[in-house]
């Protein structure tokens, strides 16, 4: 089942359960996907839809941080609840060993010699593991491996 089809099914289930927060979160996710499809006039595949979910997760984490700094715990709690819902749509997270394996394979694939090749390595990793690992953390690990 594609992610877009799963969104529709989850939307129906949320409507039946009268779960307003879940319904709002799924609708906002579907709207983000549809907006990109309309703007770019393309049909997004599962990888592109996963990228939209990853972006939404990152936005929620940023919002939580900002709300907690401003001591708006009521708004932070809403964002945390939405974050839990969004994370259900992400692929299963990779273990640190699996991430290490992907990094080593990407370095070997581009025959990276040093930091000047980091962009090439990250480009490969972006396609392979996006949504299954924190890319900021992966970037730090790639940096360590290239030094």
C-alpha positions in Angstrom: 0.0 0.0 0.0 1.4 3.4 -0.9 1.7 6.1 1.7 -0.9 8.2 0.1 -3.4 5.3 0.2 -2.5 4.7 3.8 -3.2 8.4 4.6 -6.7 8.0 3.1 -7.4 4.9 5.1 -6.1 6.4 8.3 -8.2 9.5 7.6 -11.3 7.4 7.3 -10.5 5.5 10.6 -9.9 8.8 12.4 -13.2 10.2 11.1 -15.1 7.1 12.3 -13.3 7.3 15.7 -14.1 11.0 15.9 -10.4 11.6 16.7 -10.1 15.2 15.8 -6.3 15.6 16.5 -5.4 12.6 14.4 -7.8 13.7 11.6 -6.3 17.2 11.6 -2.8 15.9 11.5 -3.4 13.5 8.6 -5.3 16.1 6.7 -2.4 18.6 7.0 0.0 15.9 5.8 -2.3 15.1 2.8 -2.6 18.8 2.0 1.2 19.2 2.1 1.6 16.3 -0.4 -1.2 17.7 -2.7 0.3 21.1 -2.6 3.7 19.8 -3.8 1.9 17.8 -6.5 0.0 20.8 -7.7 3.0 23.2 -7.6 5.3 20.8 -9.4 2.6 19.1 -11.5 3.9 15.6 -10.7 2.7 12.5 -8.9 4.8 11.9 -5.8 6.2 8.4 -5.3 6.6 6.8 -1.8 10.1 8.3 -1.4 8.9 11.8 -2.1 5.9 11.4 0.2 8.3 10.1 2.9 10.3 13.2 2.5 7.2 15.3 3.1 6.5 13.3 6.3 10.2 13.8 7.4 9.8 17.6 6.8 6.6 17.7 8.8 8.3 15.8 11.7 11.2 18.2 11.7 8.8 21.2 11.7 7.0 19.7 14.7 10.2 19.2 16.6 11.3 22.8 15.9 7.9 24.0 17.0 8.1 22.0 20.2 11.5 23.5 20.9 10.2 27.1 20.3 7.1 26.6 22.4 9.0 25.2 25.3 11.5 28.1 25.2 8.5 30.5 25.3 7.0 28.4 28.1 3.9 27.6 26.1 3.5 24.0 27.3 -0.1 23.8 26.1 1.0 24.3 22.5 4.0 22.1 22.9 1.8 19.3 24.1 -0.3 19.6 20.9 2.8 19.5 18.7 4.1 16.4 20.6 0.8 14.6 20.1 0.9 15.4 16.3 4.6 14.3 16.2 3.6 10.9 17.6 1.0 10.5 14.8 3.4 11.6 12.1 6.1 9.2 13.3 3.7 6.3 12.6 4.1 7.1 8.9 7.9 7.0 8.9 9.7 3.8 7.9 11.2 1.7 10.7 14.3 3.4 12.1 17.7 2.0 11.3 20.0 0.7 14.0 23.4 2.4 14.5 25.1 -0.6 12.9 22.9 -0.4 9.8 23.6 3.3 9.5 27.3 2.6 9.8 27.0 0.0 7.0 25.2 2.5 4.7 27.8 5.1 5.3 30.7 2.8 4.5 28.9 1.6 1.3 28.3 5.2 0.2 31.9 6.2 0.9 33.1 3.2 -1.1 30.6 3.9 -4.0 31.9 7.4 -4.6 35.5 6.5 -3.7 35.5 9.4 -1.2 39.0 10.6 -0.3 38.2 13.3 2.2 35.8 16.1 3.3 35.6 17.4 -0.3 33.5 14.3 -1.1 31.0 14.7 1.7 28.3 16.2 -0.5 28.5 13.1 -2.8 28.3 10.7 0.1 25.4 12.6 1.7 23.6 12.6 -1.7 23.6 8.8 -1.8 22.7 8.5 1.8 19.8 10.9 1.4 18.2 8.6 -1.1 18.9 5.4 0.8 18.1 6.3 4.4 15.9 9.4 4.5 13.1 9.0 7.0 14.8 6.1 8.7 17.6 8.0 10.4 18.3 11.5 11.7 20.2 13.1 8.8 22.0 15.6 11.1 23.4 12.7 13.1 24.3 10.8 9.9 26.1 13.9 8.7 28.2 13.9 11.8 29.0 10.2 11.4 30.0 10.8 7.7 32.3 13.6 8.8 34.0 11.3 11.3 34.5 8.6 8.7 35.9 11.1 6.1 38.5 12.7 8.5 
